[in-house]
Every structure is written in C-alpha cells, then in structure tokens.
Amino acid sequence: MRVLILGADGYLGWPTAMHFSNKGDDVVAVDNFSKRFWELELGIETLEPVPTLHRRIARWRQVTDRVIELRVGDLTNHRFVYKLLEEIRPDAIVHYAEQPSAPYSMHSRTNAVNTQVNNIVGTLNLLFAIRSYCPNTHLVKLGTMGEYGTPNIDIEEGYITINHNGRSDVLPFPKQPGSFYHLSKVHDTHNIAFVCNIWKLAATDLNQGVVYGIETADTARDPELRTAFHYDSVFGTVLNRFLVQAVCGIPLTVYGEGGQTRGFLNINDTLRCVELAVRNPAKAGEFRVLNQFTEQFSVLDLATRVQAAGARGGMKVEIARVANPRVEKEHHYYNAKHSKLPELGLVPNLLTDEVLDRMLATVRGHAHRINRDIVQPSIAWAQKHP
Ligand code: USQ
C-alpha cells in the first residue's frame, strides 16, 4: 500500500514509518519539525539526542535497503497539503501531525491558540485535500481517550445508545476533554465525522490512551534509528517520566491523590493498532472510532509498579505527592471499552514486570543524559497568565 505518515519525525510517527516500510509498503514521511522548535523554545531535551529525520531515513535505507520518501511541509499551509495529495494519492493516511501535549496547550493564550490552529486547521486542510484529490483514501487519525474525560458511566467506543422520552438513537459518546489540547482533538473529531457524512470519506479515529515505551523492533536495529523519548513535564507521558525519575533518584511525581485512571498501551501496540486500522479500512461514509489502549492503571498503581521494579533492580525509589498542577478528578470511576482492536487481531503487549524491568534497565543505560531541571511540573491549569 502507499501510506502517507503525517508527523513522521515524532515519538510515534517515526517508528510507524519504519513499521510500514519494513512490511513492504510504500511510505512517504511528512513533517514540518515544529515539535523540535517547541522543545527548543522550552529548553526541553529528549533522553538521547534524536538524529534528523533526513539522517534516520538515510540510515534506514542503509540498514534495510528500503526507501522512505520525505516531504517537509506544514499542514496549516493548504497549498502544501493540496500539492502533497495531488502527487502522492495514498491508499491510507496516518495522521499524527498535531501538537500532542496537554500542558503545552495550557501554558498561555498563545499556546492554546497555536495548539488549536495547528491541529484543527491542519486536519481541516487535509480533509479538503482528500476530497479534491483522493476521496477513496482511508484517513487514520490519532485521537485520544482524553476526549471522553472521566464520566461516571462506562465509556463506549465512539458511540452510545441513548433512550430519551421514549425514543432511542445511537449518538456520539459525550465529550468532556480536560485541556485545550484534548479539546482540539474533539473539534477534529466533529469535523471528520461531518465530512464522512457529507462527502462520504472513510475515516478511522483511533482514540489512543497514554503510550509508554522506549524501543520498537525497528528502533532497536541501530542507535541512529531511535525515536524521541521525552521525560520532561510538558511532552513526557506519565510512565516514561516515572522511569526516568526512578533512575535519577527523584521521588515519583504523583499529581494529587494519584487515583487518576487512564488507558495505557505499549508503543509496540500503537504500531500494531495503526497497522490493523490501515489493513482493515473504514467504508466510504463511515466514521469508525476505535479505543486504542490495552490496560487501565491509576497513576498511583504505576508509581507503585515502578517503585517495585526499582527495588528489583537494587534502586530505592520514593513516591512523592506533588500538588496537582492540573484540574482533573483524582478519584473517579473508569471503565472504558476497548474490544474492537482485539477483534481485528490485536494481541496486547501487557505491562508485565519483565517489560517494566527491561524499560527501566534501558533508561538506566542513558542515566548520564538526564536533565533534572526539566522534570518537575511547570505549567498549572488554573494559574493566570498574561
Ligand atoms: N501525571 C502525574 N504525574 C506526572 C505526569 C502525569 O500524576 O508526572 C498524571 C496526570 O495528571 C494525568 C495522567 O498522569 O492524570 C496522565 O498524564 P500524561 O501526561 O501521561 O498524559 P496526558 O496529559 O493525558 O496526555 C498523553 C499524551 C497525549 C494523549 C493522551 C492520552 O501526551 O498526546 O492524547 O496521553 S489520554 O490520557 O488517554 O487522553
């Protein structure tokens, strides 16, 4: 298949590009490197420096003899997007090209606006370009489980049957996002669902949980093929952060009570889920929603698991209760369905002690690189900004 990967320089985008290329698909990688700019702006470093996308693509070719094509451009520039789709006309588009951080989006008015313009305008340009040049292309869009928030009822996969005043309908599941970033994903969802209906485009929204992990089969082939691993308080996800904190002796930063419960998945399962979505496309006019995670944990569960992994590795790991910089429920019901991807063939890589120990050992190997100054939370939801 001809697969276009948007946001191919990122934590998930680069392993996804290699994954499809390795399967023999014809991969075109797209990025505008804005994430690298945001990192520089905030003084954020990844655990190991990440080679340029150009260099990683060249290395991939040396290692595997497979070609990944590169296009550099910004999805908010509609001329770039139109030209791209006119030329490539892919079978599938995997769309990761969004500002992915909730804290980043809550930093200031500027960041909230930039996040929503980048994410919503970029996706909207993409939808118009698909309609113009490749209306049969399957769009696989990365959404987030955070679109649903933490309601006091079971979370369904995208839709819920509601009985009201004697009538019944299947309606989009209510959205209660917790940041301007999560809101941007909700707005995307509505735009995509709308055009699937009116233009009969085919789209899959992958409502992904929190991803963890440092390596995939392809990144492990060569140090120059590594992907970005963030542990800072803006772009790092919670388990990745806890692993780094454990290694450098910083008490694990559990925000508030730690009862916040989310869906989680291993980075290797992200690749498998995206592949399953691409190989089993939505139909014309269908807006398919798949909840993409494999297990639920509370933040405190994870901290306790990392503490135990540290003890197995001879490290004394403390758990801190940090004042919660976010406005979120710290104790709540959480039971989210996630059966559609297993029905398509997903066999999950669960967070076993062995997996946790291996990740901790890998992070420990890079301990000399850790910048302790970027670990503590620096952006508060309720704080006033100019
Ligand atoms: N948390 C801590 N301590 C930390 C960091 C986070 O207790 O040091 C807590 C947060 O308060 C939150 C939970 O852990 O309750 C998850 O936070 P996170 O930073 O790992 O994840 P989140 O901000 O929700 O965003 C991440 C990705 C985002 C993706 C989302 C999936 O950055 O791109 O959409 O996970 S989900 O959470 O299901 O919405």
Residues whose N, C-alpha, C, O or C-beta is under 5 A from the ligand:
A	BS01	USQ	P100 S101 A102 G143 T144 M145 G146 Q208 G209 V210 G236 T237 V238 R241 T253 V254 Y255 Q260 R262 G263 V299 R326
